[in-house]
Amino acid sequence: MRVEKMARGAALVIVVSDFRGDDGDTWTREMRRLLHRHTGLAVEIRDPRELALPDVGADLALVDPETGRHVRVDTSSKRLRRRFAEASAAEREQLRVALRGTGAEHAVLSTEGDWLGPLAAALRGARHRAGWRPARTLTPGGATA
């Protein structure tokens, strides 16, 4: 991983992602390996619109962006919307458990509303628990700021 080359000493590593559609086995293994030496904060970006299926009518055409598969669904079905919400909640719970298993702190930021406050609180918490004090800042190019 590139982080291992940039941060030679113990560091706070922050991973920002929606953690959707990822191969969980690969990233959890890499995260555990990375956090053996570093402190980690996983920042999950969550869009509430992706957690529930709105009632937009009886015939909605959907395309899976990864496979190109076309599906038509009846979003007026309460059962379908409930199952979609349950599946979304289960996916988020699996993510929470997986992140806890890596040893990373987990912060959830929403695309709706304030995100700066929750992010600042998560950073303070991660720094406090790790006893981390920044000695220098590494930029993406590897230079010290």
Secondary structure as UniProt FT lines:
FT   HELIX           2..6
FT   STRAND          12..17
FT   HELIX           24..35
FT   TURN            36..37
FT   STRAND          39..46
FT   HELIX           48..50
FT   STRAND          60..63
FT   TURN            65..67
FT   STRAND          70..73
FT   TURN            75..76
FT   HELIX           78..102
FT   STRAND          105..110
FT   HELIX           116..130
FT   TURN            140..141
//
